[in-house]
């Protein structure tokens, strides 16, 4: 007989808890060029541009963790002025109308852009969250990543789904 479901069982993770965990894991499966960091001790910065759908979940997930011995910092941005210092930038759907401007501003910079917008990859973004049935999956624009010297591991590439035609 199976275990009884009691009140001690944790609720399933929310959509944004899952996406926050993905963001942290993307950091572990992507290599940034050395020039993406000011020095050996520079923080690894995960930025959120626009509305923050993660609440405190992303900060909770990365608390006490690091990426390649770099402390992780979560930073919130309301405009695109300071985003150049990010290593991963989650672009909220609230920024959809400004997406071309944001992608242009990041041109040539080693910033892994992540979103959940329709046609994000086609617009120059690198990783886009998509829903397949009840699962959260992601698409990867590898040519865009390679163009800015980001190396995405084959393990991460193997988990990506293809864009719908």
N, CA and C of each residue as an Amber inpcrd file, in Angstrom:
protein
   495
   0.8220000  -1.1840000   0.0000000   0.0000000   0.0000000   0.0000000
   0.8690000   1.2520000   0.0000000   0.4690000   2.2810000  -0.7440000
   1.2500000   3.5160000  -0.8480000   1.1790000   4.3230000   0.4240000
   2.0760000   5.2440000   0.5490000   2.0980000   6.1240000   1.7140000
   0.8940000   7.0530000   1.6740000   0.3030000   7.2570000   2.8150000
  -0.8440000   8.1680000   2.8950000  -0.3650000   9.5960000   2.6990000
  -1.1770000  10.3650000   2.0030000  -0.8100000  11.7590000   1.8210000
  -1.2600000  12.5410000   3.0390000  -0.2900000  13.0020000   3.7890000
  -0.6120000  13.7400000   4.9970000  -0.2960000  15.2050000   4.8340000
  -0.5680000  15.9470000   5.8770000  -0.3280000  17.3890000   5.8010000
   1.1580000  17.7150000   5.8330000   2.0080000  16.7460000   6.1530000
   3.4470000  16.9990000   6.2000000   4.0540000  17.0460000   4.7960000
   3.3170000  16.5600000   3.8120000   3.8470000  16.5500000   2.4510000
   3.8830000  17.9710000   1.8970000   5.0270000  18.3180000   1.2910000
   5.1740000  19.6650000   0.7330000   4.3020000  19.8050000  -0.5070000
   3.7560000  20.9950000  -0.7320000   2.9740000  21.1980000  -1.9570000
   3.9150000  21.1360000  -3.1560000   3.3860000  20.8030000  -4.3220000
   4.2560000  20.7760000  -5.5010000   4.7950000  22.1780000  -5.7740000
   5.9730000  22.2610000  -6.3890000   6.5320000  23.5950000  -6.6510000
   5.6590000  24.3730000  -7.6310000   5.6750000  25.6800000  -7.4700000
   4.9220000  26.5420000  -8.3800000   5.6930000  26.6730000  -9.6990000
   5.0330000  27.2150000 -10.7040000   5.6680000  27.4340000 -12.0010000
   6.9370000  28.2650000 -11.8570000   6.8910000  29.3110000 -11.0410000
   8.0500000  30.1900000 -10.9400000   9.1270000  29.6420000 -10.0070000
   8.7840000  28.7400000  -9.1080000   9.8160000  28.0380000  -8.3480000
  10.6010000  27.1250000  -9.2920000   9.8960000  26.4840000 -10.2080000
  10.5550000  25.6210000 -11.2010000  11.4510000  26.4690000 -12.1100000
  10.9310000  27.5820000 -12.5940000  11.7210000  28.4540000 -13.4720000
  12.9190000  29.0400000 -12.7440000  12.7620000  29.3690000 -11.4730000
  13.8900000  29.8880000 -10.6810000  14.9770000  28.8130000 -10.5540000
  14.5730000  27.5770000 -10.3250000  15.5470000  26.4850000 -10.2380000
  16.2590000  26.3000000 -11.5810000  15.5180000  26.4210000 -12.6720000
  16.1410000  26.3570000 -14.0000000  17.1900000  27.4580000 -14.1500000
  16.8560000  28.6850000 -13.7700000  17.8030000  29.8010000 -13.9040000
  19.1140000  29.4830000 -13.1860000  19.0090000  28.9760000 -11.9700000
  20.2160000  28.6110000 -11.2190000  20.9880000  27.5190000 -11.9630000
  20.2750000  26.5280000 -12.4580000  20.9470000  25.4310000 -13.1580000
  21.5350000  25.8630000 -14.4990000  20.9050000  26.8130000 -15.1770000
  21.5010000  27.3320000 -16.4140000  22.9070000  27.8600000 -16.1030000
  23.0610000  28.5240000 -14.9730000  24.3620000  29.0860000 -14.5960000
  25.4300000  28.0050000 -14.4820000  25.0300000  26.8080000 -14.0900000
  25.9960000  25.7220000 -13.9200000  26.3430000  25.0220000 -15.2310000
  25.5210000  25.2010000 -16.2660000  25.7250000  24.4740000 -17.5220000
  26.0700000  25.3790000 -18.7050000  26.4720000  26.6090000 -18.4020000
  26.9010000  27.5500000 -19.4330000  28.2640000  28.0850000 -19.0030000
  29.1840000  28.1940000 -19.9540000  30.4940000  28.7970000 -19.6760000
  30.5320000  30.1940000 -20.2710000  30.9540000  31.1590000 -19.4370000
  31.1000000  32.5490000 -19.8630000  32.5720000  32.8150000 -20.1730000
  32.8410000  33.6820000 -21.1340000  34.2420000  34.0420000 -21.3860000
  34.8020000  34.8150000 -20.1880000  36.0990000  34.7240000 -19.9820000
  36.7350000  35.3840000 -18.8330000  36.4220000  36.8730000 -18.7780000
  36.3290000  37.5160000 -19.9440000  36.0880000  38.9650000 -19.9520000
  34.6790000  39.3490000 -19.5020000  33.8170000  38.3730000 -19.2670000
  32.4710000  38.6680000 -18.7610000  32.5100000  39.0720000 -17.2890000
  33.6690000  38.8800000 -16.6550000  33.8250000  39.2000000 -15.2320000
  34.9350000  40.2290000 -15.0570000  34.7250000  41.1560000 -14.1240000
  35.7440000  42.1830000 -13.8720000  37.0390000  41.5610000 -13.3690000
  36.9080000  40.5660000 -12.4550000  38.0840000  39.8950000 -11.9050000
  37.6960000  38.5200000 -11.3690000  38.6520000  37.8260000 -10.7700000
  38.4310000  36.4600000 -10.2830000  37.3960000  36.3860000  -9.1610000
  37.2040000  37.4680000  -8.4420000  36.2950000  37.4620000  -7.2950000
  34.9440000  38.1140000  -7.5840000  34.7410000  38.5380000  -8.8140000
  33.4750000  39.1900000  -9.1720000  32.2960000  38.2620000  -8.9200000
  31.1800000  38.8530000  -8.5220000  29.9510000  38.0840000  -8.3100000
  29.3960000  37.5880000  -9.6430000  28.6150000  36.5460000  -9.5550000
  27.8440000  36.0620000 -10.6960000  26.4720000  36.7110000 -10.5420000
  26.0710000  37.5300000 -11.4980000  24.8460000  38.3230000 -11.3470000
  23.7120000  37.7700000 -12.2010000  22.6220000  37.4420000 -11.5250000
  21.3810000  37.0770000 -12.2020000  20.4630000  38.2800000 -12.0600000
  20.1070000  38.8690000 -13.1900000  19.2640000  40.0500000 -13.1690000
  17.8380000  39.7320000 -13.5990000  16.9240000  40.5180000 -13.0970000
  15.5190000  40.4260000 -13.5040000  15.1300000  41.8110000 -13.9990000
  14.7550000  41.8990000 -15.2600000  14.3630000  43.1730000 -15.8530000
  12.8450000  43.2200000 -15.9710000  12.2530000  44.2400000 -15.3540000
  10.7910000  44.3760000 -15.3800000  10.1640000  43.7100000 -14.1690000
   8.9050000  43.3210000 -14.3170000   8.1800000  42.6890000 -13.2140000
   8.9130000  41.4310000 -12.7560000   8.9190000  41.2050000 -11.4450000
   9.5830000  40.0300000 -10.8830000   8.5560000  38.9420000 -10.5840000
   8.4290000  37.9370000 -11.4780000   7.4390000  36.8920000 -11.2420000
   7.8920000  35.8590000 -10.2050000   9.1560000  35.9300000  -9.7640000
   9.7100000  34.9240000  -8.8590000   9.4550000  35.2170000  -7.3910000
   9.0820000  36.4660000  -7.0660000   8.9510000  36.8240000  -5.6590000
  10.3010000  36.5980000  -4.9860000  10.3100000  35.9100000  -3.8650000
  11.5640000  35.6190000  -3.1540000  12.1230000  34.2400000  -3.5130000
  11.4330000  33.5140000  -4.4010000  11.8470000  32.1410000  -4.7080000
  13.2550000  32.0440000  -5.2880000  13.6060000  32.9170000  -6.2080000
  14.9280000  32.8520000  -6.8330000  16.0200000  33.1090000  -5.7910000
  15.8320000  34.1250000  -4.9610000  16.8150000  34.4270000  -3.9100000
  16.9560000  33.2520000  -2.9450000  15.8410000  32.6070000  -2.6130000
  15.8600000  31.4630000  -1.7090000  16.6260000  30.2960000  -2.3320000
  16.4060000  30.0620000  -3.6180000  17.0450000  28.9330000  -4.2990000
  18.5600000  29.1130000  -4.3850000  19.0380000  30.3300000  -4.6310000
  20.4810000  30.5400000  -4.7950000  21.1980000  30.8800000  -3.4880000
  20.4600000  31.0730000  -2.4150000  21.0730000  31.4540000  -1.1370000
  22.1500000  30.4470000  -0.7340000  23.3350000  30.9570000  -0.4680000
  24.4360000  30.1150000  -0.0120000  25.1070000  29.2960000  -1.1100000
  24.6510000  29.4470000  -2.3440000  25.2310000  28.6890000  -3.4470000
  26.1510000  29.5960000  -4.2500000  26.9750000  28.9600000  -5.0770000
  27.8280000  29.7510000  -5.9490000  27.9350000  29.0770000  -7.3090000
  28.5180000  29.8190000  -8.2350000  28.7510000  29.3110000  -9.5850000
  30.2380000  29.4720000  -9.8560000  30.9170000  28.3690000 -10.0890000
  32.3720000  28.4110000 -10.3180000  33.0770000  29.2600000  -9.2690000
  32.7360000  29.0110000  -8.0200000  33.3170000  29.6790000  -6.8590000
  33.0010000  31.1720000  -6.7910000  32.0070000  31.6140000  -7.5350000
  31.5640000  33.0100000  -7.4790000  30.2490000  33.0840000  -6.7040000
  30.1520000  34.0500000  -5.8070000  28.9150000  34.2960000  -5.0770000
  27.8520000  34.7510000  -6.0800000  26.6220000  34.2960000  -5.8800000
  25.5290000  34.6860000  -6.7770000  24.7890000  35.8760000  -6.1740000
  24.5540000  36.8600000  -7.0150000  23.7980000  38.0430000  -6.6120000
  22.5680000  38.1480000  -7.5070000  21.4120000  38.3870000  -6.8930000
  20.1740000  38.6090000  -7.6440000  19.9310000  40.1130000  -7.6560000
  19.7700000  40.6820000  -8.8540000  19.5350000  42.1140000  -8.9460000
  18.3000000  42.3830000  -9.7940000  17.5040000  43.3330000  -9.3460000
  16.2660000  43.7190000 -10.0220000  16.5050000  45.0200000 -10.7580000
  16.0590000  45.0710000 -12.0240000  16.2320000  46.2710000 -12.8420000
  14.8700000  46.7290000 -13.3530000  14.6690000  48.0350000 -13.3320000
  13.4210000  48.5730000 -13.8670000  13.6420000  49.1670000 -15.2500000
  14.8970000  49.4970000 -15.5660000  15.1900000  49.9590000 -16.9230000
  16.4580000  49.2660000 -17.4070000  16.7660000  49.4360000 -18.6570000
  17.8590000  48.6680000 -19.2540000  19.2270000  49.3130000 -19.0870000
  19.3360000  50.3400000 -18.2670000  20.6160000  51.0410000 -18.1420000
  21.7210000  50.1970000 -17.5160000  21.4040000  49.4010000 -16.4930000
  22.4510000  48.6830000 -15.7570000  22.5580000  47.1970000 -16.0970000
  21.8280000  46.7510000 -17.0870000  21.7700000  45.3100000 -17.3510000
  23.0610000  44.7310000 -17.9200000  23.9760000  45.5690000 -18.3610000
  25.1980000  45.0700000 -18.9870000  26.0990000  44.3190000 -18.0190000
  25.9010000  44.4950000 -16.7190000  26.7520000  43.8010000 -15.7510000
  26.2200000  42.4090000 -15.3850000  25.0560000  42.0420000 -15.9280000
  24.4730000  40.7230000 -15.6420000  25.2070000  39.6160000 -16.3880000
  25.0740000  38.4070000 -15.8660000  25.5450000  37.2180000 -16.5650000
  24.3420000  36.4410000 -17.1070000  23.2880000  36.4130000 -16.3070000
  21.9940000  35.8980000 -16.7690000  20.9950000  37.0350000 -16.5720000
  20.2000000  37.2930000 -17.5980000  19.1690000  38.3290000 -17.4770000
  17.8260000  37.7220000 -17.8380000  16.9330000  37.6500000 -16.8440000
  15.5600000  37.2350000 -17.1030000  14.7950000  38.4770000 -17.5100000
  14.2550000  38.4520000 -18.7210000  13.4970000  39.5980000 -19.2420000
  12.0130000  39.2700000 -19.0920000  11.3680000  39.9780000 -18.1830000
   9.9580000  39.7440000 -17.8880000   9.0690000  40.0880000 -19.0860000
   7.9280000  39.4440000 -19.1520000   6.9830000  39.7390000 -20.2340000
   6.5000000  41.1860000 -20.1740000   6.6710000  41.8480000 -19.0190000
   6.2960000  43.2660000 -18.9280000   7.1640000  44.1300000 -19.8480000
   8.2670000  43.5760000 -20.3260000   9.2000000  44.3190000 -21.1870000
   9.0420000  43.9530000 -22.6620000   7.9840000  43.2620000 -23.0010000
   7.7870000  42.7710000 -24.3680000   7.9080000  43.8830000 -25.4260000
   7.3140000  45.0140000 -25.1650000   7.3570000  46.1130000 -26.1450000
   8.7450000  46.7190000 -26.3040000   9.6040000  46.5400000 -25.2900000
  10.9640000  47.0820000 -25.3510000  11.9960000  46.0270000 -25.7420000
  11.5560000  44.8120000 -26.0600000  12.4940000  43.7230000 -26.3200000
  13.5270000  44.0480000 -27.3980000  13.1440000  44.5880000 -28.5580000
  14.1770000  44.8910000 -29.5620000  15.2630000  45.8390000 -29.0300000
  14.8570000  46.8330000 -28.2620000  15.8030000  47.7930000 -27.6800000
  16.7350000  47.0940000 -26.6770000  16.1750000  46.2000000 -25.8680000
  16.9580000  45.4790000 -24.8580000  17.9730000  44.5560000 -25.5350000
  17.5280000  43.7940000 -26.5240000  18.4190000  42.8810000 -27.2470000
  19.5320000  43.6750000 -27.9380000  19.1880000  44.8110000 -28.5030000
  20.1880000  45.6630000 -29.1630000  21.2170000  46.1740000 -28.1540000
  20.7590000  46.5760000 -26.9810000  21.6680000  47.0930000 -25.9520000
  22.6640000  46.0220000 -25.5150000  22.2290000  44.7660000 -25.5060000
  23.0830000  43.6570000 -25.0640000  23.9660000  43.1010000 -26.1740000
  23.7890000  43.5820000 -27.3750000  24.5090000  43.0500000 -28.5390000
  26.0210000  42.9920000 -28.2690000  26.5880000  41.8160000 -28.4810000
  28.0220000  41.6330000 -28.3000000  28.4490000  41.3910000 -26.8620000
  27.5180000  41.4570000 -25.9100000  27.8370000  41.2350000 -24.4960000
  27.5100000  39.8000000 -24.1170000  28.3300000  39.1980000 -23.2700000
  28.1350000  37.8100000 -22.8490000  27.0850000  37.7330000 -21.7410000
  25.8400000  37.9840000 -22.1140000  24.7200000  37.9280000 -21.1790000
  23.7440000  36.8790000 -21.6900000  23.4850000  35.8770000 -20.8650000
  22.5210000  34.8340000 -21.2140000  21.1260000  35.3930000 -20.9680000
  20.4060000  35.6880000 -22.0440000  19.0550000  36.2390000 -21.9130000
  18.0510000  35.0990000 -21.8210000  17.1140000  35.2410000 -20.8900000
  16.0970000  34.2250000 -20.6340000  14.7550000  34.9340000 -20.5250000
  13.7140000  34.3240000 -21.0870000  12.3810000  34.9060000 -20.9600000
  11.3340000  33.8090000 -21.1040000  10.1060000  34.2590000 -21.2370000
   8.9690000  33.3590000 -21.4470000   7.9940000  34.0070000 -22.4220000
   8.5630000  34.7330000 -23.3930000   7.7450000  35.4440000 -24.3840000
   7.6480000  34.6400000 -25.6730000   6.5250000  34.7970000 -26.3350000
   6.3890000  34.2220000 -27.6700000   7.4480000  34.8350000 -28.5800000
   8.0730000  34.0200000 -29.3990000   9.0540000  34.4430000 -30.4000000
  10.2980000  35.1050000 -29.7990000  10.6000000  34.7970000 -28.5370000
  11.7690000  35.3840000 -27.8730000  13.0660000  34.9760000 -28.5780000
  13.1980000  33.6890000 -28.8800000  14.4200000  33.2190000 -29.5380000
  14.5720000  33.8330000 -30.9240000  13.4670000  33.9540000 -31.6470000
  13.5170000  34.5440000 -32.9840000  13.8980000  36.0210000 -32.9290000
  13.6750000  36.6500000 -31.7760000  14.0080000  38.0610000 -31.5980000
  15.4440000  38.2670000 -31.1320000  16.1790000  37.1690000 -30.9570000
  17.5790000  37.2660000 -30.5380000  17.8420000  36.8080000 -29.1190000
  16.7840000  36.4420000 -28.3820000  16.9670000  35.9110000 -27.0290000
  17.5810000  34.5180000 -27.0770000  18.1590000  34.0750000 -25.9600000
  18.8790000  32.8040000 -25.9720000  18.0630000  31.6370000 -25.4130000
  17.4620000  31.7870000 -24.2410000  16.6610000  30.6840000 -23.6750000
  15.2500000  31.1890000 -23.4070000  14.2830000  30.4390000 -23.8970000
  12.8850000  30.8060000 -23.7120000  12.1330000  29.6650000 -23.0470000
  11.4630000  29.9720000 -21.9370000  10.6190000  28.9730000 -21.2790000
   9.3450000  28.7800000 -22.0800000   8.9390000  27.5320000 -22.2330000
   7.6850000  27.1980000 -22.9000000   6.9800000  26.1330000 -22.0680000
   5.6880000  26.0370000 -22.2550000   4.9160000  25.0040000 -21.5650000
   4.5770000  23.9220000 -22.5760000   4.8600000  22.6860000 -22.1990000
   4.4830000  21.5230000 -23.0160000   3.6070000  20.6570000 -22.1370000
   2.3320000  20.5850000 -22.4770000   1.3390000  19.9140000 -21.6360000
   1.4230000  20.5810000 -20.2600000   1.7510000  19.8260000 -19.2170000
   1.8130000  20.4400000 -17.8870000   3.2490000  20.6730000 -17.4340000
   4.2040000  20.5320000 -18.3410000   5.6150000  20.6830000 -17.9760000
   6.1920000  22.0150000 -18.4570000   7.1270000  22.5260000 -17.6730000
   7.8830000  23.7150000 -18.0620000   9.1230000  23.2050000 -18.7870000
   9.3100000  23.6420000 -20.0080000  10.4750000  23.2550000 -20.8120000
  11.1370000  24.5340000 -21.3110000  12.1700000  24.3910000 -22.1050000
  12.8370000  25.5840000 -22.6350000  13.4080000  25.3040000 -24.0120000
  13.5140000  26.3830000 -24.7740000  14.1150000  26.3600000 -26.1040000
  15.4220000  27.1390000 -26.0170000  16.4220000  26.7050000 -26.7880000
  17.7240000  27.3780000 -26.7730000  18.0790000  27.8520000 -28.1750000
  18.4780000  29.1040000 -28.2630000  18.9740000  29.7000000 -29.5020000
  20.5020000  29.6190000 -29.4150000  21.0620000  28.4470000 -29.7760000
  22.4990000  28.2340000 -29.6380000  23.3360000  29.1610000 -30.5270000
  22.9190000  29.4480000 -31.7750000  23.7150000  30.3870000 -32.5720000
  23.8580000  31.7590000 -31.8990000  22.8000000  32.2320000 -31.2470000
  22.8780000  33.5230000 -30.5490000  23.8450000  33.4310000 -29.3700000
  23.8480000  32.2970000 -28.6680000  24.7740000  32.1040000 -27.5480000
  26.2240000  32.0760000 -28.0490000  26.4690000  31.3140000 -29.1030000
  27.8290000  31.2120000 -29.6440000  28.3390000  32.5550000 -30.1520000
  27.4370000  33.3740000 -30.6800000  27.8250000  34.6780000 -31.2110000
  28.4020000  35.5880000 -30.1240000  28.0490000  35.3370000 -28.8610000
  28.5720000  36.1600000 -27.7630000  29.4870000  35.3410000 -26.8480000
  30.0250000  34.2550000 -27.3890000  31.0080000  33.4040000 -26.7220000
  30.4830000  32.6800000 -25.4850000  29.1880000  32.4030000 -25.4460000
  28.6490000  31.5620000 -24.3750000  28.6580000  30.1260000 -24.8770000
  29.1930000  29.2270000 -24.0470000  29.2320000  27.8130000 -24.4140000
  28.2110000  27.0720000 -23.5680000  27.1620000  26.5840000 -24.2230000
  26.1040000  25.8540000 -23.5330000  26.4490000  24.3750000 -23.5820000
  26.4390000  23.7230000 -22.4200000  26.8430000  22.3150000 -22.3530000
  25.8920000  21.4340000 -23.1610000  26.4370000  20.3420000 -23.6540000
  25.6280000  19.4000000 -24.4240000  24.5230000  18.8030000 -23.5480000
  24.7680000  18.6840000 -22.2410000  23.7310000  18.1730000 -21.3290000
  22.5190000  19.0940000 -21.3250000  22.7840000  20.3950000 -21.2570000
  21.6740000  21.3630000 -21.2580000  20.9990000  21.3810000 -22.6240000
  21.8010000  21.3430000 -23.6830000  21.2400000  21.3320000 -25.0400000
  20.3070000  20.1310000 -25.2300000  20.6790000  18.9950000 -24.6540000
  19.8720000  17.7780000 -24.8360000  18.5120000  17.8700000 -24.1380000
  18.3710000  18.7710000 -23.1800000  17.1070000  18.9390000 -22.4610000
  16.1740000  19.9440000 -23.1370000  16.7210000  20.7070000 -24.0730000
  15.9220000  21.7460000 -24.7430000  14.9320000  21.1140000 -25.7110000
  13.8580000  21.8380000 -25.9720000  12.8720000  21.4080000 -26.9640000
  12.9860000  22.3010000 -28.1800000  12.5670000  21.8070000 -29.2990000
  12.5970000  22.6010000 -30.5280000  11.4420000  23.5850000 -30.5500000
  11.6730000  24.6850000 -31.2080000  10.6090000  25.6710000 -31.3830000
   9.5390000  25.1040000 -32.3100000   8.3190000  25.4670000 -32.0490000
   7.2340000  25.0340000 -32.9240000   7.3580000  25.7490000 -34.2600000
   7.0720000  25.0510000 -35.3730000   7.2020000  25.6960000 -36.6850000
   6.1930000  26.8030000 -36.8820000
